[in-house]
Amino acid sequence: MLKNKTILFISTIFLLSSFAEANIQVFPTRINLSPLEKTATISLRLRSNKPETFRISTMFYEMAKDGSVRQRPDLAKSQESASKYLSYSPKRVELQPNVEQVVRIRVRNITPLKEEVRTHLYFRPTDKVSKEPLKRNLSGKSAFELKAQVAVAIPVIIMPKITKKDYELSKFKLFAEEGSLKFKTVLTKTSKGFLYGDFKVYRHNGKKKELVGQAKGVSSYINERIVSYPIASLEDQKLTKAKYTLEFNEYSHGKPEKGHLKTLSLDYQ
C-alpha cells in the first residue's frame, strides 16, 4: 500500500552565490499592484545570530523556455519592465536577528500602461567576506567550509487591469528521476499577461481520487514554458497503471479560490 505522503514544492525566491551567509524570511513572496491596489509591504526577518545589511534595488529577470531565469539589467528599461513605475523605501536595510523590518512599495503614474509589466525587488547583502574557505576541525578531521551569500528576489507585477488569464496545457508526462516522481508539461499562454498558479497531480482508481503531489507558486513570463518539478519521493509514491490528472489553477489575478482551473489526463500503462 502506498503511503499517503507528498512533496510540496514551492517555487524558490532565494538566489545563491558565493559571498556571505544569511538566513532570511520574506513575506509575501510575490507582489501584485494595480489601480485598485497601489501600495504593498514586504516583511523581512533575519534568522541568524548577527546583523546583516542589505541593499535594495530592482532587477529584471529573463525566463528561458525551461523556466530557468537569468539577470538582465540591460532590460531594466524595456517595455516589459516595471522599474520606472515603482518607488520603494528604504533602499538599504540593516536587519537585526529576529527583528521584523518592513519595506514599502507603491506604484506611480501607471495611467499609460496597457499591458502587465514586471520586475523583481532584489535584496543583496553588502558584507564583504574573504574568498578563502574557512578551515574547521570536525571530530578530529580537518574540513573546509564555504559560505554562501543569499540574495532574495521578489517578483513585482503591475496589472493595469485585473483579468483572468487564458492558457493551455499539453504534453503531460510522469517519470521517475533521482529518487523522485516528477511531472512535466508544456504551459502555453493564450492571452496577455503573466501566468501564476499551482499544479496538482492526482491518481484515479475508480471513483477514488488521490493527490500524488503538487508544485505551488509556479510563474511563467513567456508565451510557452516547459514546467517540470518533483512532486513525491519514490519511497512513498510509485508509478502504477492508472489514470492520472494534472491540474493547474491560475490565479495571478486574485486568490486561489477564484482561480482559472484546467486539467489534462494521462493513462499510464
NUGU-278568 format. One line per 10 residues: number of its first residue (from 1); their letters; for each residue x, y negated, z negated of N, C-alpha, C, CB. Coordinates in steps of 0.1 Angstrom, whole numbers. Glycine has a CB too. Layout:
# residues N
NUM	A	X/Y/Z/X/Y/Z/X/Y/Z/X/Y/Z  ...
This chain:
# residues 269
1	MLKNKTILFI	9/12/0/0/0/0/9/-12/0/-10/0/-12  5/-22/8/13/-34/9/10/-43/-3/10/-42/22  20/-49/-8/19/-59/-19/13/-71/-14/32/-61/-27  4/-78/-22/-2/-90/-17/6/-102/-21/-16/-91/-24  18/-103/-14/27/-114/-16/30/-120/-2/40/-109/-23  32/-133/-2/35/-140/10/46/-151/7/23/-147/16  53/-155/17/63/-166/16/56/-178/21/76/-163/24  56/-188/12/50/-201/16/62/-210/21/42/-208/4  62/-212/34/72/-221/40/68/-235/41/77/-215/53  75/-244/35/72/-258/36/83/-265/43/69/-265/22
11	STIFLLSSFA	79/-273/54/90/-279/62/98/-288/53/83/-288/73  111/-287/54/120/-294/45/123/-308/50/133/-286/44  125/-317/40/129/-330/44/143/-334/39/119/-340/37  150/-323/34/163/-326/29/174/-323/39/166/-318/16  183/-332/42/192/-331/53/206/-330/46/191/-342/63  213/-319/48/226/-317/41/238/-321/49/227/-302/36  247/-327/43/260/-330/49/271/-328/38/261/-344/56  283/-331/41/294/-327/31/300/-339/24/304/-319/38  294/-345/14/300/-356/7/298/-354/-8/294/-369/11  286/-357/-13/284/-357/-28/271/-349/-31/282/-371/-33
21	EANIQVFPTR	269/-345/-44/258/-337/-47/247/-345/-54/263/-325/-56  235/-341/-51/223/-347/-58/212/-337/-57/220/-361/-51  202/-339/-66/190/-331/-66/179/-341/-68/190/-319/-76  171/-344/-57/162/-355/-58/148/-350/-54/166/-366/-48  138/-354/-62/124/-351/-59/118/-363/-52/116/-347/-72  110/-360/-42/104/-371/-34/89/-368/-32/111/-373/-21  80/-378/-34/66/-376/-32/60/-390/-27/59/-371/-45  52/-389/-17/48/-378/-8/60/-375/2/35/-381/-1  58/-365/10/68/-361/19/65/-365/33/70/-346/19  54/-373/35/50/-379/48/41/-391/45/43/-368/57
31	INLSPLEKTA	43/-401/53/35/-414/51/28/-417/64/45/-426/47  15/-418/63/6/-423/74/1/-437/71/-6/-414/76  4/-446/80/-1/-460/78/-10/-464/90/11/-470/78  -19/-473/88/-29/-476/98/-35/-490/94/-40/-465/99  -44/-495/103/-50/-508/99/-59/-507/87/-59/-512/111  -63/-494/83/-71/-492/71/-62/-490/59/-80/-481/73  -50/-485/61/-40/-482/50/-27/-489/54/-38/-467/48  -25/-501/50/-13/-509/54/-1/-508/45/-17/-523/56  -4/-501/33/7/-500/23/8/-486/18/5/-510/12  20/-483/13/22/-469/7/34/-470/-3/24/-459/18
41	TISLRLRSNK	35/-460/-11/47/-460/-20/53/-446/-20/42/-463/-35  66/-445/-22/73/-433/-23/79/-432/-37/84/-431/-12  77/-421/-44/82/-419/-57/95/-410/-56/72/-412/-67  106/-415/-63/118/-408/-63/122/-404/-77/130/-416/-57  127/-392/-79/132/-388/-93/144/-380/-91/121/-381/-101  155/-383/-98/167/-376/-97/168/-365/-108/179/-386/-99  171/-353/-103/172/-341/-112/187/-338/-114/164/-329/-107  194/-346/-120/208/-344/-123/212/-351/-136/217/-348/-111  224/-349/-140/228/-355/-153/236/-368/-152/236/-345/-161  237/-373/-140/244/-386/-138/236/-395/-128/258/-384/-134
51	PETFRISTMF	238/-408/-129/231/-417/-119/236/-415/-105/233/-431/-124  228/-419/-96/232/-418/-81/226/-430/-74/227/-404/-75  234/-436/-66/229/-448/-58/226/-444/-44/239/-459/-59  214/-448/-39/210/-445/-25/208/-458/-17/198/-436/-25  212/-459/-5/209/-469/4/197/-465/12/221/-473/13  188/-474/15/175/-470/22/175/-478/35/163/-474/14  172/-470/46/171/-476/59/161/-468/67/185/-476/66  159/-472/80/151/-463/89/160/-456/98/141/-472/96  155/-444/102/163/-436/111/154/-429/121/172/-425/104  157/-430/134/149/-423/144/154/-409/147/148/-431/157
61	YEMAKDGSVR	145/-399/146/150/-385/149/143/-381/162/146/-376/137  151/-375/171/147/-369/183/144/-354/181/157/-371/195  133/-349/185/129/-335/184/132/-327/197/115/-333/179  139/-316/195/141/-307/207/129/-297/208/154/-299/205  128/-290/219/117/-281/221/116/-270/210/118/-274/235  127/-266/204/127/-256/194/123/-261/180/140/-248/193  120/-274/179/117/-280/167/128/-286/159/110/-271/158  140/-284/163/152/-290/156/152/-305/159/165/-283/160  158/-313/150/159/-327/152/173/-332/150/149/-334/142  176/-343/157/189/-350/155/187/-365/154/198/-346/167
71	QRPDLAKSQE	196/-371/147/195/-385/146/199/-392/159/205/-390/135  190/-403/162/192/-411/174/191/-425/171/182/-406/185  200/-431/164/199/-445/160/198/-454/172/211/-449/152  203/-450/184/202/-458/196/188/-459/201/211/-451/207  179/-451/196/164/-452/200/156/-460/189/159/-438/201  163/-466/180/155/-474/169/146/-484/175/165/-480/160  149/-489/187/141/-500/193/133/-495/205/150/-511/198  132/-482/206/124/-476/217/109/-478/214/127/-461/218  101/-476/224/86/-478/223/80/-469/213/80/-476/236  86/-457/210/81/-447/201/85/-450/187/85/-433/205
81	SASKYLSYSP	94/-459/185/99/-462/171/90/-471/163/114/-467/172  89/-469/151/80/-477/142/88/-487/134/72/-469/132  102/-487/136/110/-495/127/107/-510/126/125/-494/132  104/-516/138/101/-530/138/87/-534/132/101/-536/152  79/-524/129/66/-526/123/66/-524/108/55/-518/130  77/-520/102/78/-517/88/86/-527/80/84/-503/87  82/-529/68/90/-535/58/90/-527/45/85/-550/55  100/-526/38/101/-518/26/111/-524/16/106/-503/30  109/-521/4/118/-526/-7/117/-516/-19/114/-540/-11  128/-515/-26/141/-522/-23/149/-515/-12/150/-522/-36
91	KRVELQPNVE	160/-521/-8/168/-515/3/179/-506/-4/175/-526/11  180/-507/-17/191/-499/-24/185/-496/-37/204/-507/-25  187/-483/-42/182/-479/-55/193/-472/-62/169/-471/-53  193/-475/-75/202/-467/-84/193/-458/-93/212/-476/-93  193/-445/-90/184/-436/-97/191/-431/-110/181/-424/-88  184/-432/-121/188/-427/-134/182/-413/-135/184/-436/-146  189/-404/-142/184/-390/-143/170/-389/-149/194/-382/-152  161/-383/-142/148/-380/-146/139/-393/-149/148/-372/-159  143/-404/-142/135/-416/-143/129/-419/-129/144/-428/-148  116/-422/-129/110/-424/-116/113/-438/-110/95/-423/-118
101	QVVRIRVRNI	116/-438/-97/118/-451/-90/108/-451/-78/133/-452/-85  102/-463/-76/92/-464/-66/97/-473/-55/79/-469/-71  95/-468/-42/98/-476/-30/85/-480/-24/108/-469/-20  83/-493/-21/71/-498/-15/72/-500/0/66/-510/-22  62/-496/8/63/-497/22/50/-504/27/64/-483/29  51/-513/37/39/-519/43/42/-521/58/36/-532/36  31/-521/65/32/-524/80/30/-539/82/21/-516/88  35/-544/93/34/-558/97/31/-559/112/47/-566/93  22/-568/115/19/-571/129/17/-559/138/29/-580/134  8/-550/135/6/-538/143/-5/-540/153/3/-526/135
111	TPLKEEVRTH	-10/-552/154/-21/-555/164/-18/-551/178/-25/-570/163  -5/-554/183/-2/-550/197/-2/-535/199/11/-556/201  -1/-527/189/1/-512/190/-12/-506/197/3/-506/177  -9/-497/207/-19/-490/214/-18/-475/211/-19/-493/229  -6/-470/208/-4/-456/205/4/-455/192/4/-450/217  5/-443/187/12/-440/175/27/-442/177/9/-426/170  33/-447/166/48/-448/166/53/-441/153/52/-463/167  66/-439/153/71/-431/141/86/-435/138/70/-416/144  90/-433/126/104/-433/122/105/-425/110/109/-448/120  117/-425/104/119/-418/91/125/-429/81/128/-406/92
121	LYFRPTDKVS	121/-429/69/127/-437/59/139/-428/53/117/-441/47  151/-433/54/163/-425/52/170/-429/40/172/-426/65  171/-420/30/178/-423/18/192/-416/18/169/-418/5  202/-424/17/216/-419/18/224/-422/6/223/-424/31  230/-412/-1/239/-415/-12/251/-424/-8/244/-402/-19  255/-433/-17/266/-442/-14/279/-438/-21/262/-456/-19  278/-429/-30/290/-425/-38/300/-418/-28/287/-415/-49  313/-422/-30/323/-415/-22/329/-404/-30/334/-425/-18  331/-393/-24/336/-381/-30/348/-376/-22/326/-370/-32  358/-372/-29/370/-366/-23/367/-355/-13/381/-362/-33
131	KEPLKRNLSG	373/-354/-2/371/-343/7/377/-330/2/376/-347/21  386/-332/-8/392/-320/-13/382/-312/-21/404/-323/-22  382/-298/-19/373/-290/-27/377/-289/-42/372/-276/-22  367/-287/-51/370/-286/-65/375/-272/-67/358/-289/-73  386/-270/-75/391/-257/-79/386/-254/-93/406/-257/-78  379/-243/-94/374/-239/-107/378/-224/-110/358/-240/-107  378/-221/-123/381/-208/-127/368/-201/-131/392/-208/-138  364/-190/-124/352/-183/-127/355/-169/-132/343/-183/-115  353/-166/-145/356/-153/-151/370/-148/-148/346/-143/-145  379/-158/-149/393/-154/-148/398/-155/-133/395/-141/-153
141	KSAFELKAQV	389/-158/-124/393/-158/-110/392/-172/-105/384/-148/-101  401/-176/-96/401/-189/-90/390/-190/-79/415/-193/-85  384/-201/-78/374/-203/-68/373/-217/-64/360/-198/-73  370/-220/-51/368/-233/-46/354/-236/-44/376/-235/-33  350/-248/-48/336/-252/-47/335/-265/-39/329/-253/-61  327/-265/-28/325/-277/-20/312/-283/-25/325/-274/-5  312/-296/-27/300/-304/-30/293/-308/-17/303/-316/-39  280/-309/-18/273/-314/-6/264/-326/-8/264/-302/-1  264/-335/1/256/-347/0/242/-344/5/262/-359/8  232/-349/-2/218/-347/1/212/-360/6/210/-340/-10
151	AVAIPVIIMP	209/-361/19/202/-372/24/187/-368/25/208/-378/37  178/-378/23/164/-375/23/158/-383/34/157/-377/10  150/-377/43/144/-384/54/129/-381/53/149/-379/68  121/-392/51/106/-391/50/100/-396/63/101/-399/38  92/-388/70/86/-393/82/75/-404/79/79/-382/90  75/-414/87/65/-425/85/58/-427/99/72/-439/80  45/-425/99/37/-426/111/28/-438/111/30/-412/114  28/-446/121/18/-457/121/8/-454/132/25/-470/124  -5/-453/128/-16/-450/137/-24/-462/139/-24/-438/131  -24/-468/151/-33/-479/154/-48/-476/153/-30/-485/168
161	KITKKDYELS	-51/-463/155/-65/-458/155/-64/-444/149/-72/-459/168  -72/-441/139/-72/-427/133/-82/-418/141/-76/-428/118  -77/-409/148/-85/-399/156/-80/-385/155/-85/-404/171  -88/-376/157/-84/-362/157/-76/-359/170/-96/-352/157  -65/-351/168/-57/-347/180/-61/-334/186/-42/-346/175  -59/-333/199/-62/-320/205/-50/-313/209/-72/-322/217  -50/-300/209/-38/-292/212/-42/-278/216/-29/-292/199  -32/-270/221/-34/-256/225/-23/-248/218/-34/-255/240  -27/-236/215/-17/-225/210/-16/-215/221/-22/-219/197  -4/-210/223/-2/-199/233/10/-191/229/0/-205/247
171	KFKLFAEEGS	12/-179/235/23/-170/233/26/-167/218/36/-177/239  16/-162/211/17/-158/197/24/-145/197/3/-157/191  34/-144/188/43/-132/186/46/-130/172/55/-134/195  47/-118/167/51/-114/154/63/-105/156/40/-107/146  74/-107/147/86/-99/148/93/-99/135/95/-104/160  102/-89/133/110/-87/121/124/-92/124/110/-73/116  130/-100/115/143/-105/117/149/-109/104/143/-117/127  161/-104/101/169/-107/89/161/-105/76/174/-122/90  154/-94/76/146/-91/64/133/-98/62/155/-94/52  129/-106/72/117/-113/71/107/-110/83/119/-128/70
181	LKFKTVLTKT	94/-112/80/84/-111/90/83/-126/95/71/-105/85  84/-128/108/83/-141/114/72/-142/125/97/-145/120  67/-154/127/58/-156/138/64/-166/147/45/-161/133  60/-166/160/64/-175/170/52/-179/179/76/-169/178  51/-192/182/41/-196/191/45/-209/198/27/-198/183  38/-212/209/40/-225/215/29/-234/212/41/-223/231  32/-246/207/22/-256/203/23/-267/213/25/-262/188  12/-269/221/11/-279/231/2/-290/228/8/-272/245  6/-302/229/-2/-314/226/-10/-318/239/6/-326/221  -23/-319/238/-31/-323/249/-38/-336/248/-41/-312/252
191	SKGFLYGDFK	-34/-344/238/-39/-357/236/-28/-366/230/-52/-357/226  -30/-379/229/-20/-388/224/-17/-386/209/-23/-402/228  -6/-390/205/-3/-389/191/6/-378/187/-15/-388/183  10/-377/174/19/-367/169/11/-356/161/30/-373/161  14/-344/162/7/-333/156/13/-330/142/7/-320/164  5/-326/132/9/-322/119/-1/-313/113/12/-335/110  3/-302/107/-7/-293/100/0/-281/95/-17/-290/110  -9/-271/92/-5/-259/85/-8/-247/94/-11/-257/72  2/-237/95/0/-224/102/-3/-213/91/12/-221/110  -13/-204/95/-15/-193/87/-17/-180/96/-28/-195/78
201	VYRHNGKKKE	-11/-169/91/-12/-157/98/-21/-147/90/2/-151/102  -31/-141/96/-40/-131/90/-39/-118/97/-54/-136/89  -41/-107/89/-42/-94/94/-57/-89/92/-33/-83/87  -63/-83/102/-77/-79/102/-77/-64/101/-85/-85/114  -84/-59/91/-87/-44/90/-102/-43/89/-79/-37/78  -109/-40/100/-123/-40/100/-128/-54/97/-128/-30/90  -136/-55/86/-142/-68/82/-133/-75/72/-156/-66/77  -122/-68/68/-113/-74/58/-103/-83/65/-106/-63/50  -100/-95/59/-91/-104/64/-81/-107/53/-98/-117/69  -68/-104/56/-57/-105/46/-47/-116/51/-50/-92/44
211	LVGQAKGVSS	-44/-125/42/-34/-135/45/-20/-129/45/-35/-147/35  -13/-130/56/1/-124/56/11/-134/52/4/-119/71  9/-147/56/19/-157/52/15/-170/59/33/-153/56  22/-181/55/18/-194/60/31/-203/61/7/-200/52  30/-213/70/40/-224/71/33/-237/70/48/-222/84  36/-245/60/28/-257/57/37/-269/61/24/-258/42  29/-280/65/36/-292/68/45/-292/81/44/-297/57  39/-286/91/47/-285/104/43/-297/113/44/-271/111  54/-303/118/52/-315/127/56/-312/141/59/-327/122  50/-319/151/55/-319/164/54/-333/170/47/-309/173
221	YINERIVSYP	65/-338/175/66/-352/180/66/-351/196/77/-359/175  66/-339/201/68/-338/216/56/-331/222/81/-330/219  55/-331/235/44/-325/242/43/-310/240/44/-328/257  54/-303/240/53/-289/238/65/-284/229/54/-281/252  61/-277/218/71/-273/209/70/-258/206/70/-281/196  81/-251/206/82/-237/201/82/-237/186/94/-229/208  73/-231/180/72/-230/165/75/-216/160/58/-235/160  85/-215/151/88/-201/146/93/-203/132/99/-194/155  87/-195/123/91/-196/108/89/-182/102/82/-206/101  97/-179/92/95/-167/84/82/-169/75/107/-163/75
231	IASLEDQKLT	74/-159/74/62/-160/66/60/-150/55/50/-159/75  69/-139/55/68/-129/45/81/-121/45/56/-120/47  84/-115/33/95/-106/32/91/-92/37/100/-105/17  100/-85/44/96/-72/49/95/-62/38/107/-67/58  99/-65/26/97/-57/14/82/-57/10/106/-61/2  75/-68/13/61/-70/9/52/-68/20/60/-84/3  56/-72/33/47/-71/44/54/-65/56/41/-85/48  48/-55/62/54/-48/74/44/-49/85/58/-34/71  50/-49/97/41/-50/109/34/-36/110/49/-53/122  21/-36/111/14/-24/113/4/-26/124/6/-20/100
241	KAKYTLEFNE	-1/-15/130/-10/-16/141/-23/-22/136/-13/-2/147  -26/-34/141/-37/-41/136/-39/-53/145/-36/-45/121  -50/-60/143/-53/-73/149/-48/-84/140/-68/-75/152  -40/-93/145/-35/-105/137/-41/-118/143/-20/-105/137  -43/-127/135/-48/-140/139/-39/-151/134/-63/-143/134  -35/-160/143/-27/-172/140/-37/-184/139/-16/-174/150  -37/-191/128/-45/-203/127/-36/-216/126/-54/-202/115  -40/-227/132/-33/-239/130/-43/-250/127/-24/-244/142  -42/-256/115/-51/-266/111/-44/-280/112/-56/-264/96  -48/-288/122/-41/-300/125/-49/-311/117/-41/-303/140
251	YSHGKPEKGH	-41/-318/108/-48/-329/100/-39/-341/99/-52/-323/87  -32/-345/110/-24/-357/109/-33/-369/106/-17/-359/122  -46/-368/110/-55/-380/108/-61/-381/95/-66/-379/119  -59/-371/86/-66/-371/73/-62/-360/64/-81/-372/75  -72/-355/57/-70/-344/47/-72/-330/54/-79/-346/35  -66/-320/48/-67/-306/54/-81/-301/56/-59/-297/45  -90/-305/46/-104/-300/47/-111/-307/58/-111/-303/34  -106/-317/64/-112/-323/76/-103/-321/89/-114/-339/73  -96/-311/89/-87/-308/100/-93/-302/112/-76/-299/95  -85/-301/123/-90/-296/135/-83/-282/137/-86/-305/147
261	LKTLSLDYQ	-91/-271/135/-87/-258/134/-88/-250/147/-94/-250/123  -77/-243/151/-78/-234/163/-71/-221/159/-71/-241/175  -75/-211/166/-69/-197/163/-65/-190/176/-80/-189/156  -56/-181/174/-51/-173/185/-49/-159/180/-37/-179/191  -53/-149/187/-53/-135/183/-42/-127/189/-66/-128/185  -38/-116/182/-28/-107/188/-31/-93/183/-14/-111/183  -32/-83/192/-33/-69/189/-20/-63/189/-43/-62/199  -15/-60/177/-1/-54/176/-2/-39/176/6/-58/163  5/-33/186/5/-18/188/18/-12/184/1/-15/202
